[in-house]
Amino acid sequence: MAEADNKQTAQSLMVVHGLRAQAVVRERIEEARLQGDASSLARWQNVEAAISELRRTTPARA
């Protein structure tokens, strides 16, 4: 179920932030790293991976 949550979060971020979605996630990753929050760090890293996967597998719009 967590994988589906990560994908849904990734899709939402891509809708809201567009091409900047991955940069937003990287900011969250750095915040979690600085706070020493391993759980959030892992979650945001998984969301980043989901964004990358969606970008690789989603056809470009004309």
C-alpha positions in Angstrom: 0.0 0.0 0.0 2.9 2.4 0.7 4.0 2.2 -2.9 0.6 3.3 -4.0 0.7 6.2 -1.5 4.1 7.3 -2.9 2.8 7.2 -6.4 -0.3 9.2 -5.5 1.8 11.8 -3.7 4.2 12.0 -6.7 1.3 12.5 -9.1 -0.2 15.2 -6.9 3.1 17.0 -6.7 3.5 16.8 -10.4 0.0 18.3 -10.9 0.6 21.1 -8.4 4.3 21.9 -9.1 4.8 20.6 -12.7 8.4 20.3 -13.7 9.5 21.7 -10.3 8.0 18.7 -8.4 11.2 16.8 -8.1 13.0 19.9 -6.8 10.3 20.3 -4.2 10.8 16.7 -3.1 14.5 17.2 -2.9 13.9 20.1 -0.5 11.8 17.8 1.6 14.5 15.2 1.5 17.1 17.7 2.7 14.8 18.9 5.5 14.3 15.4 6.7 18.0 14.7 6.6 18.8 17.8 8.6 16.2 16.9 11.2 17.5 13.4 11.4 14.0 12.0 10.5 14.8 8.7 9.0 11.1 7.8 8.4 10.4 11.0 6.5 13.6 10.7 4.6 12.8 7.3 3.3 9.2 8.4 2.4 10.4 11.4 0.4 13.1 9.3 -1.3 10.4 6.9 -2.4 8.3 9.7 -3.7 11.3 11.0 -5.6 11.7 7.5 -7.2 8.0 7.5 -8.0 8.3 10.8 -9.8 11.2 9.5 -11.8 9.3 6.4 -12.7 6.2 8.4 -13.8 8.3 10.6 -15.9 9.9 7.6 -17.6 6.7 5.8 -18.3 4.1 8.5 -18.9 3.8 9.5 -22.5 4.5 13.2 -23.3 1.5 15.3 -24.1 1.4 17.2 -27.5 
